[in-house]
């Protein structure tokens, strides 16, 4: 399975280092589905915040 297609729970993404630079309350509002792939989560975060996470 490719990393891009693996799904992660919303809670795991909110706690991850990948999104540590974002304000948690806003991130929680943006990531509202129960599961995301990294590509889906990155797309949602970029659309809201206007930049990609490191």
Beta strands, then each sheet from edge to edge (+ up, - down):
strand 1: 7-9
strand 2: 35-37
sheet 1: 1+ 2-
end
